[in-house]
Every structure is written in structure tokens, then in C-alpha cells.
Amino acid sequence: MLNNNFPYSDAVQPEKAVALSAMLWPLMLVLFISTLDQTIIATALARMGEDLHDSIHASWVATAFLLTSAISTLIFGKLGDMKGRKKVLQVAIALFVLGSVLCALAPTMLWLIVFRAFQGVGAGGLSSLVMAIVGDLVPARDRGRYQAILGVVPALAIIVGPLLGGFIVDQWSWPWIFLINVPIGGLAFYLIAVRLHLPARSIAHQLDVGGALLATLFTGSFLLLMVQGGHAFGWSSWQALGLTAISVIALSAYVQVQRFAAEPITPLRLFANDIFSVSSALFFLSTATLFVGLLFVPLMLQNVFGLSALGAGSSIIALLSGLIGATMLTGTIISRTGRYKIFPILGALLAGLGLYLLGRLHVGTALWLIVLFLAILGIGLGFFIQVVVVAGQNAVAYDDLGVATGALNFFKTLGGATGAAIFGAVLAPRMAHAATAEAMLAAFHSVFQGAMILMVLALVLALLLREKPLSPEMVAVAEGRVDVPEY
């Protein structure tokens, strides 16, 4: 449904463009802070671990945020349809800002992880609601142009995040990386309240609350088992056996709930399509690998090579720039040719090469070489992102595009949480016993070499991925002329 002030037409009229731009500015602020918080902590984890006397569990600061935002994204999307997107977006902003304040005040690592999980609940609703609101405001013909403008914001936030986080940690202290959300979020909340006017809406949806709770229970217990098993408790201990039982029961119950839910989080019928299943798995693996680079490379650069937080953030921009550039390139080529199979194959090979090279570093390696290796890794991962989304969307019926997009992004976020948790568990015990720079670097080698296994799996799946010619609807989606709301 379109805003009454912007009735459907072939294009936005010039006199309406100024008013529309005024409403887009607060939405851009929301997109900025929601994306920023995924990367700004990358260069702050080392200092958080030091100040809170718990470096072992620092990666859970990222994991908890990703885990809760994966679930809440789908819930907020449906709540926006049911209760009105403006109201629900304001609730999400309020939760996000409150979570940011609590994170800044966290007295221990445990409380920081809990508050980051709370912040993630709010973050999950921000980006999906913003894009849905743009669909309400802008006629279809102009939607691609305005979404392209908005798309610059998260790309900028991804690159600025590590730099800004490093600067703040070096100049002040890590709580300020959360406190900067307060004035930005507060301004966005106020501008949305006074400038954004959307029509009242009430679309019948049924929230899959049971599915959301079971998904959270399964992923939380499984990741806790992977992180703590063999370290905090033995694999045959009652804790490990109990977490295993909870994981199996929760997963089994989740599958049953998804079979019978009116509007399931991950509709099982989609996975009967092999292209969609492979695309989901590739999104999971590539995002898990991305977070290995985002979280553990800055730690390595600070702990082993002695870089400041800002220096580590500057270096990791090579990874993010390579990722964004490759994503844009593949999107252009796919929309023109309709071919996509070659890209995840090349992506797995390039990302695997980047990880291999990072796993061969020594303490005397020149910084420019490390930056080059990060760029190779980023380009490889960039060959996945646009491809798996388009391939997965193209595999399903047009009426299922929205729910398929939501399911794909669910696996993307879950992959990030899994990569942060499992490889954090790989690194922590090795770092605990590392007394020299060489020993610490060997600990990071184990992370990069472990992540290579993910890219080997991704290569196998990419070779198995069937290439289906793009439908006319998907060509329009790939070119940005049609948006796909995420549910």
C-alpha cells in the first residue's frame, strides 16, 4: 500500500521528491546504525576482553547479536504488516538504543553478551522494516533508484565500522562504540515520528512464535556445546550430554512446527528445491567465513603484529572493499547474462586461497602482504553474496520470493553467528597458553586453516549448484527495478 501523499504514478513527481527525501533521511540513519554495529566491534573485541578480564568469550559479543537479530528480523517484518510499519520501526529503534546503553554499562563479559543479545532483538527489525517502508513510499518504477541510494548507506557503514571502532577504542574507550548509537538513534526516532506518514494498515499474519523460540533454543544450545565442549567441560560430561539432548529435541520439534505452522520461519517446502537448498547452505558457509575475517584478523593484527585498534581497522577495509566490489560486479554481470554458476566456484577458490595465505603468515610478514591476502579473501566472498540470493530467489515461485528472501537471510545471519562462536572456541584455548608472538600467530593459523574446510565444502556445493535461467521477474530484481520484501 502506498502513502496517500505519494499516490501511485509512473514516477515520483519533482514537487514530491523533496518531501520524499526528507522522509528518507531518518531511514538512512537507521540503516547506518543497524549495519554499523555488525562491524564496529571488530577492532574493539581485544580491548573488551582486556577490560572485562575475559578474552575467551569475547567473540560471543558478536555471536549473541547475530543470533537474536536472525530471529527477530522475520518477526518484526510480520509485525510491521500487522500493526503498522512506522510504529513497529519505532519500537525496534527504542529497543536497539536501550540495548546500546546497557552494553556500554555492562560490568562483566557475561552481561555484555546478554545486553548484546537484547540489542540484536531491536537490530533485527531495522533494515527489513526500512526497505519495506521504502516500498510503501516510492512507486515501483522509481524504487530501484531510491533503493540504490539507500544501499550506499550500509556499504559505507560496513567500511567505516572497523575504522570508527578502532578510532574510538584508541582515543576513548570501547563503551563509546555503543553510546554513539544513542544520539543517532534518538534523532532518527524523532524525525520518523514527525516526518514519516504512512497509511494505517492491518494485514492478517500469524507469528511463528513457537518456531522462533525453538530456533533460538536449538542454535543457542548447539553453539554453546561447540564453544564450551572439550574446554569448560568434557565431551562425555553431563553438561555436554544435556546440551546435545536439548539441541536434538529442539531441532526435531522445530522441524515439526515448521511443517504445520501457517506462516513458518523457514518453510520446508522451499528446501524440496535443490537450488534453494544449496544456495542457503552457501550463504551460511560464506557468511561464517566472512566473520572469521571480520573478527579474528583484527585480533591477530593487534595481538601479534602490534597494530593499534585503528590500524587494525584500516587494514581490514581491504577485505570489505573487495567484498563490496565483487558483489557489485557479479550483480551487474548476472543481470546482463543471466548466468551465475561460475561465481561461487571462483569465490570458493579465491576465498580458500586467501585463508591459506593468512594461515601461512609469520611474524615478519609485511603489512601490505596481509592487506593483499585480505583483499583476495574479500573478493572471493563477494562472489557468493549476490549469486546465492539471486539463485535462491530464482529457484522458487514468484509468490514465494518474500519468504524465500527471509529464509536466505536467516541462514546468512545464522552462519555469521556460527562462525563467530565456533572459531572463537577454536582460538580461545590456544591463545590462553600462548606466551610468545609466534605461539599466538600459530593459534590464529588454526582458525584460518579451519575456515578453509568451510570453503572446501562451499566448492563442492558450488559445483553441485544447478544453473536455472533467470526468469523475467528475477532479471528485474537483479537490476533493482523490483524490490522483494522480506518475510
C-alpha positions as CSV (number, residue, x, y, z in Angstrom):
1,M,0.0,0.0,0.0
2,L,1.4,3.4,-0.9
3,N,1.4,6.5,1.1
4,N,-1.6,8.7,0.5
5,N,0.7,11.7,0.0
6,F,2.5,9.7,-2.7
7,P,-0.2,8.0,-4.8
8,Y,1.0,5.5,-7.4
9,S,2.2,7.0,-10.6
10,D,4.8,6.1,-13.2
11,A,7.4,8.1,-11.3
12,V,7.9,10.4,-8.3
13,Q,6.9,13.9,-9.4
14,P,9.5,16.7,-8.8
15,E,7.4,18.5,-6.3
16,K,7.1,15.3,-4.2
17,A,10.8,14.4,-4.4
18,V,11.9,17.0,-1.8
19,A,9.3,15.8,0.7
20,L,10.2,12.2,0.0
21,S,13.9,12.9,0.5
22,A,13.0,14.4,3.9
23,M,11.4,11.2,4.9
24,L,14.3,9.1,3.6
25,W,17.0,10.8,5.8
26,P,15.9,9.2,9.1
27,L,15.6,5.9,7.4
28,M,19.1,6.2,6.2
29,L,20.2,6.9,9.8
30,V,18.5,3.8,10.9
31,L,20.2,1.7,8.2
32,F,23.5,3.2,9.1
33,I,23.5,2.3,12.8
34,S,22.0,-1.1,12.3
35,T,24.8,-2.1,9.8
36,L,27.5,-0.2,11.7
37,D,27.0,-2.4,14.8
38,Q,27.8,-5.5,12.9
39,T,31.4,-4.4,12.1
40,I,32.3,-1.6,14.6
41,I,33.1,-4.1,17.3
42,A,35.6,-6.0,15.2
43,T,38.5,-3.8,16.3
44,A,37.2,-3.4,19.9
45,L,37.0,-7.1,21.0
46,A,40.6,-7.2,22.1
47,R,40.1,-4.2,24.4
48,M,36.8,-5.5,25.7
49,G,38.4,-8.8,26.6
50,E,41.2,-6.9,28.5
51,D,39.0,-4.5,30.4
52,L,36.4,-7.2,31.3
53,H,39.1,-9.8,32.1
54,D,37.5,-12.4,29.8
55,S,39.1,-12.6,26.3
56,I,38.0,-16.2,25.9
57,H,34.3,-15.4,25.4
58,A,34.8,-12.1,23.6
59,S,33.6,-13.5,20.2
60,W,30.2,-14.1,21.8
61,V,29.7,-10.3,21.8
62,A,29.2,-10.7,18.0
63,T,27.5,-14.1,18.2
64,A,24.7,-13.1,20.6
65,F,23.9,-10.1,18.5
66,L,23.7,-12.1,15.2
67,L,21.7,-14.9,16.8
68,T,18.9,-12.8,18.2
69,S,18.7,-10.5,15.1
70,A,18.3,-13.5,12.8
71,I,15.1,-14.5,14.6
72,S,13.7,-11.0,15.2
73,T,14.1,-9.9,11.6
74,L,11.4,-12.2,10.4
75,I,9.1,-11.4,13.4
76,F,9.4,-7.6,13.1
77,G,8.7,-7.9,9.4
78,K,5.3,-9.5,10.0
79,L,4.5,-7.3,13.0
80,G,5.0,-4.3,10.6
81,D,2.3,-5.7,8.3
82,M,0.0,-6.4,11.2
83,K,0.4,-3.3,13.4
84,G,1.9,-0.7,11.1
85,R,5.5,-0.3,10.0
86,K,6.1,3.1,11.4
87,K,5.0,2.1,14.9
88,V,7.0,-1.2,14.9
89,L,10.1,0.5,13.5
90,Q,10.0,3.0,16.4
91,V,9.8,0.1,18.8
92,A,12.8,-1.6,17.2
93,I,14.8,1.7,17.3
94,A,13.9,2.1,21.0
95,L,15.0,-1.5,21.8
96,F,18.2,-1.0,19.8
97,V,19.1,2.2,21.6
98,L,18.3,0.8,25.0
99,G,20.4,-2.2,24.3
100,S,23.2,0.1,23.2
101,V,23.1,1.9,26.6
102,L,23.1,-1.3,28.5
103,C,26.1,-2.6,26.5
104,A,28.0,0.5,27.4
105,L,27.3,0.0,31.1
106,A,28.0,-3.8,31.2
107,P,30.1,-4.6,34.2
108,T,31.3,-8.1,33.0
109,M,31.7,-10.0,29.8
110,L,28.6,-12.1,30.6
111,W,26.4,-9.1,31.0
112,L,27.8,-7.5,27.8
113,I,26.9,-10.7,25.9
114,V,23.4,-10.7,27.4
115,F,22.9,-7.0,26.5
116,R,24.2,-7.5,23.0
117,A,21.6,-10.2,22.6
118,F,19.0,-7.7,23.7
119,Q,20.3,-5.1,21.3
120,G,20.2,-7.7,18.5
121,V,16.4,-8.1,19.1
122,G,15.9,-4.5,18.1
123,A,18.5,-4.5,15.3
124,G,16.7,-7.4,13.6
125,G,13.8,-5.1,12.7
126,L,15.6,-2.1,11.5
127,S,16.9,-2.9,8.0
128,S,14.0,-5.1,6.8
129,L,11.4,-2.5,8.0
130,V,13.3,0.3,6.3
131,M,13.2,-1.4,2.9
132,A,9.6,-2.3,3.3
133,I,8.7,1.3,4.2
134,V,10.6,2.5,1.0
135,G,8.3,0.1,-0.9
136,D,5.3,1.9,0.7
137,L,6.6,5.4,-0.2
138,V,8.1,5.0,-3.7
139,P,6.3,3.9,-6.9
140,A,7.7,0.7,-8.4
141,R,9.3,2.5,-11.4
142,D,11.5,4.6,-9.1
143,R,12.0,2.1,-6.4
144,G,15.3,0.7,-7.7
145,R,16.8,4.2,-7.9
146,Y,15.9,5.1,-4.3
147,Q,16.9,1.7,-3.0
148,A,20.3,2.1,-4.7
149,I,20.7,5.4,-2.9
150,L,19.8,3.7,0.4
151,G,22.1,0.8,-0.5
152,V,25.1,3.1,-0.3
153,V,24.5,3.6,3.4
154,P,25.1,0.0,4.7
155,A,28.0,-0.3,2.3
156,L,29.5,2.9,3.8
157,A,28.7,1.6,7.4
158,I,30.4,-1.7,6.7
159,I,33.6,0.0,5.7
160,V,33.5,2.8,8.3
161,G,32.7,0.4,11.1
162,P,36.2,-1.1,11.8
163,L,37.8,2.4,11.3
164,L,35.4,4.1,13.6
165,G,35.6,1.3,16.2
166,G,39.4,1.5,16.2
167,F,39.5,5.2,16.5
168,I,37.0,5.2,19.4
169,V,38.9,2.5,21.3
170,D,42.3,4.2,20.8
171,Q,41.1,7.7,21.7
172,W,38.4,7.0,24.4
173,S,37.1,3.6,25.4
174,W,35.1,0.7,24.0
175,P,31.7,1.7,25.7
176,W,31.6,4.7,23.3
177,I,31.1,2.4,20.3
178,F,27.7,1.7,21.7
179,L,26.9,5.1,23.1
180,I,27.2,6.8,19.7
181,N,24.0,4.9,18.7
182,V,22.1,7.0,21.3
183,P,22.1,10.4,19.6
184,I,21.9,8.9,16.1
185,G,19.0,6.6,17.1
186,G,17.3,9.3,19.1
187,L,17.4,11.7,16.1
188,A,16.1,9.0,13.7
189,F,13.3,8.2,16.2
190,Y,12.2,11.9,16.4
191,L,12.4,12.5,12.6
192,I,10.4,9.4,11.9
193,A,7.8,10.5,14.4
194,V,7.3,13.9,12.8
195,R,8.1,13.3,9.1
196,L,7.1,9.8,8.3
197,H,3.4,9.5,7.4
198,L,2.3,6.0,6.4
199,P,-1.3,4.9,5.9
200,A,-2.9,2.7,8.6
201,R,-2.6,-0.9,7.7
202,S,-3.7,-4.2,9.1
203,I,-2.7,-7.3,7.1
204,A,-3.5,-10.7,8.6
205,H,-0.4,-12.6,9.6
206,Q,0.3,-15.3,12.1
207,L,3.5,-15.1,14.0
208,D,5.5,-18.3,14.2
209,V,6.4,-17.7,17.9
210,G,6.9,-21.4,18.6
211,G,9.3,-21.7,15.7
212,A,11.2,-18.6,16.8
213,L,11.6,-19.9,20.3
214,L,12.7,-23.4,19.2
215,A,15.2,-22.0,16.6
216,T,16.7,-19.8,19.4
217,L,16.9,-22.8,21.8
218,F,18.5,-25.1,19.2
219,T,21.1,-22.6,17.9
220,G,21.9,-21.4,21.4
221,S,22.4,-24.8,22.9
222,F,24.3,-26.1,19.9
223,L,26.6,-23.2,19.7
224,L,27.2,-23.4,23.5
225,L,28.1,-27.1,23.1
226,M,30.5,-26.3,20.3
227,V,32.1,-23.5,22.2
228,Q,32.4,-25.0,25.6
229,G,32.7,-28.7,24.8
230,G,36.2,-30.1,25.5
231,H,37.1,-26.8,27.2
232,A,34.9,-25.8,30.0
233,F,33.5,-29.4,30.3
234,G,34.4,-32.7,28.8
235,W,32.5,-34.2,25.8
236,S,31.2,-37.0,27.9
237,S,30.1,-34.8,30.8
238,W,26.5,-34.3,31.9
239,Q,26.7,-30.7,30.5
240,A,27.7,-31.9,27.1
241,L,25.2,-34.7,27.0
242,G,22.4,-32.3,28.3
243,L,23.2,-29.7,25.6
244,T,23.3,-32.4,23.0
245,A,19.9,-33.7,24.1
246,I,18.4,-30.2,24.1
247,S,19.8,-29.5,20.6
248,V,18.4,-32.7,19.1
249,I,15.0,-32.3,20.8
250,A,14.7,-28.6,19.8
251,L,15.7,-29.3,16.2
252,S,13.2,-32.1,15.9
253,A,10.4,-30.0,17.4
254,Y,11.4,-27.1,15.2
255,V,11.0,-29.2,12.0
256,Q,7.6,-30.4,13.2
257,V,6.4,-26.9,14.0
258,Q,7.6,-25.7,10.6
259,R,5.6,-28.4,8.9
260,F,2.3,-27.3,10.4
261,A,2.8,-23.6,11.1
262,A,0.5,-21.3,9.0
263,E,3.5,-18.9,8.3
264,P,6.7,-20.7,9.2
265,I,10.0,-19.0,9.6
266,T,11.7,-21.5,7.2
267,P,9.0,-23.1,5.1
268,L,10.2,-26.7,4.5
269,R,8.6,-26.8,1.0
270,L,11.3,-24.4,-0.2
271,F,14.0,-27.0,0.6
272,A,12.5,-29.5,-1.7
273,N,14.2,-27.4,-4.4
274,D,17.8,-28.4,-4.6
275,I,18.9,-25.0,-6.0
276,F,17.4,-23.2,-3.0
277,S,18.9,-25.7,-0.5
278,V,22.3,-25.3,-2.0
279,S,22.0,-21.5,-2.1
280,S,21.0,-21.5,1.6
281,A,24.0,-23.7,2.5
282,L,26.4,-21.5,0.5
283,F,25.1,-18.3,2.2
284,F,25.6,-20.0,5.6
285,L,29.2,-21.1,4.8
286,S,30.3,-17.8,3.1
287,T,29.0,-15.7,6.0
288,A,30.6,-17.9,8.6
289,T,33.9,-17.4,6.7
290,L,33.3,-13.6,6.4
291,F,33.0,-13.3,10.2
292,V,36.3,-15.2,10.6
293,G,37.9,-12.4,8.7
294,L,36.0,-9.6,10.4
295,L,36.5,-10.7,14.0
296,F,39.8,-12.6,14.1
297,V,42.0,-10.8,11.7
298,P,41.8,-7.5,13.7
299,L,42.6,-9.5,16.9
300,M,45.6,-11.0,15.2
301,L,46.8,-7.7,13.9
302,Q,46.6,-6.2,17.4
303,N,47.9,-9.1,19.5
304,V,50.6,-10.4,17.1
305,F,51.7,-7.6,14.9
306,G,51.2,-4.8,17.5
307,L,48.9,-2.6,15.5
308,S,46.6,-0.2,17.2
309,A,42.9,-0.7,17.0
310,L,42.7,2.0,14.3
311,G,45.5,0.4,12.4
312,A,43.8,-3.0,12.5
313,G,40.5,-1.4,11.4
314,S,42.3,0.3,8.5
315,S,43.8,-3.0,7.3
316,I,40.5,-4.9,7.3
317,I,39.0,-2.4,4.9
318,A,40.8,-4.3,2.1
319,L,38.6,-7.3,2.9
320,L,35.4,-5.2,3.0
321,S,36.2,-3.3,-0.2
322,G,37.0,-6.5,-2.1
323,L,33.7,-7.9,-0.9
324,I,31.6,-4.9,-1.9
325,G,33.4,-4.5,-5.2
326,A,33.0,-8.2,-6.2
327,T,29.3,-8.1,-5.1
328,M,28.6,-5.1,-7.4
329,L,30.4,-6.7,-10.3
330,T,28.6,-10.0,-10.0
331,G,25.2,-8.3,-9.8
332,T,25.9,-6.4,-13.0
333,I,27.1,-9.4,-14.9
334,I,24.2,-11.7,-13.7
335,S,21.6,-9.1,-14.6
336,R,23.1,-8.9,-18.2
337,T,23.9,-12.5,-18.9
338,G,21.5,-14.5,-16.5
339,R,24.5,-16.8,-15.7
340,Y,25.7,-17.3,-12.2
341,K,27.2,-20.8,-11.5
342,I,30.8,-19.8,-12.2
343,F,30.9,-17.2,-9.5
344,P,30.6,-19.3,-6.3
345,I,33.1,-21.7,-7.8
346,L,35.6,-18.9,-8.3
347,G,34.6,-17.5,-4.9
348,A,35.4,-20.7,-3.0
349,L,38.8,-21.0,-4.8
350,L,39.7,-17.3,-4.1
351,A,38.4,-17.3,-0.5
352,G,40.2,-20.6,0.1
353,L,43.4,-19.1,-1.3
354,G,43.1,-16.0,0.9
355,L,42.6,-18.2,4.0
356,Y,45.5,-20.4,3.0
357,L,47.8,-17.4,2.7
358,L,46.6,-16.0,6.0
359,G,47.3,-19.4,7.6
360,R,51.0,-19.2,6.3
361,L,51.8,-15.8,7.9
362,H,54.8,-15.3,10.0
363,V,55.6,-12.6,12.5
364,G,57.8,-10.8,10.0
365,T,55.3,-10.7,7.2
366,A,54.9,-7.2,5.7
367,L,51.6,-5.5,6.4
368,W,51.0,-4.8,2.7
369,L,51.0,-8.6,2.0
370,I,48.5,-9.2,4.8
371,V,46.3,-6.5,3.2
372,L,46.6,-8.2,-0.2
373,F,45.6,-11.5,1.3
374,L,42.6,-9.9,2.9
375,A,41.6,-8.4,-0.4
376,I,41.7,-11.8,-2.1
377,L,39.6,-13.3,0.7
378,G,37.1,-10.4,0.3
379,I,36.8,-10.7,-3.4
380,G,36.2,-14.5,-3.1
381,L,33.4,-13.9,-0.5
382,G,31.9,-11.2,-2.7
383,F,31.4,-13.7,-5.5
384,F,29.0,-15.5,-3.2
385,I,26.6,-12.9,-1.8
386,Q,24.7,-11.6,-4.8
387,V,24.8,-15.0,-6.5
388,V,23.3,-17.1,-3.8
389,V,20.5,-14.6,-3.2
390,V,19.6,-14.4,-6.9
391,A,19.9,-18.2,-7.4
392,G,17.8,-18.9,-4.4
393,Q,15.1,-16.4,-5.3
394,N,15.1,-17.6,-8.9
395,A,14.6,-21.2,-7.8
396,V,11.2,-20.5,-6.2
397,A,7.8,-19.4,-7.4
398,Y,7.3,-15.7,-7.7
399,D,4.7,-15.7,-4.9
400,D,7.4,-17.2,-2.6
401,L,10.0,-14.5,-3.3
402,G,9.5,-12.7,0.0
403,V,9.5,-15.7,2.3
404,A,12.5,-17.2,0.3
405,T,14.5,-14.0,0.8
406,G,13.7,-14.0,4.5
407,A,14.8,-17.7,4.8
408,L,18.0,-17.0,2.9
409,N,18.9,-14.0,5.1
410,F,18.1,-16.1,8.2
411,F,20.7,-18.6,7.1
412,K,23.1,-15.8,6.4
413,T,22.9,-14.3,9.9
414,L,23.0,-17.8,11.4
415,G,26.1,-18.5,9.5
416,G,27.8,-15.4,10.9
417,A,26.8,-16.4,14.5
418,T,28.1,-19.9,14.0
419,G,31.4,-18.8,12.5
420,A,32.0,-16.3,15.3
421,A,31.1,-18.9,18.0
422,I,32.9,-22.0,16.7
423,F,36.1,-20.4,15.6
424,G,36.2,-18.3,18.8
425,A,36.1,-21.6,20.6
426,V,39.0,-22.9,18.4
427,L,41.1,-19.8,19.1
428,A,40.5,-19.3,22.9
429,P,42.3,-22.3,24.4
430,R,45.2,-21.9,22.1
431,M,45.6,-18.2,23.0
432,A,45.3,-18.9,26.7
433,H,48.6,-20.9,26.5
434,A,50.4,-18.7,24.0
435,A,53.3,-16.8,25.7
436,T,55.0,-15.5,22.5
437,A,54.0,-13.8,19.3
438,E,54.9,-16.9,17.4
439,A,52.6,-19.0,19.6
440,M,49.8,-16.5,19.3
441,L,50.1,-16.5,15.5
442,A,50.0,-20.3,15.5
443,A,46.7,-20.0,17.3
444,F,45.3,-17.8,14.6
445,H,46.7,-20.2,11.9
446,S,44.4,-22.9,13.3
447,V,41.4,-20.6,12.8
448,F,42.2,-19.8,9.2
449,Q,43.0,-23.4,8.4
450,G,39.8,-24.5,10.0
451,A,37.9,-21.9,7.9
452,M,39.4,-23.4,4.8
453,I,37.3,-26.5,5.5
454,L,34.2,-24.3,5.0
455,M,35.4,-23.2,1.6
456,V,36.1,-26.8,0.6
457,L,32.5,-27.6,1.4
458,A,31.4,-24.5,-0.4
459,L,33.4,-25.5,-3.5
460,V,31.7,-28.9,-3.6
461,L,28.2,-27.3,-3.2
462,A,29.0,-24.7,-5.9
463,L,29.9,-27.5,-8.3
464,L,26.6,-29.2,-7.5
465,L,24.6,-26.0,-7.9
466,R,22.2,-26.2,-10.9
467,E,22.0,-23.1,-13.0
468,K,18.5,-22.2,-13.9
469,P,17.9,-19.4,-16.4
470,L,16.7,-16.2,-14.8
471,S,13.0,-15.5,-15.1
472,P,11.9,-12.1,-16.4
473,E,10.8,-11.2,-12.8
474,M,14.3,-12.1,-11.4
475,V,16.0,-10.1,-14.1
476,A,14.0,-7.1,-12.9
477,V,15.0,-8.0,-9.3
478,A,18.7,-8.3,-10.2
479,E,18.6,-5.0,-12.0
480,G,17.0,-3.3,-9.0
481,R,13.7,-2.4,-10.8
482,V,11.6,-4.6,-8.5
483,D,12.0,-4.9,-4.7
484,V,11.4,-8.1,-2.7
485,P,10.0,-7.6,0.8
486,E,11.5,-10.0,3.3
487,Y,9.2,-12.2,5.4
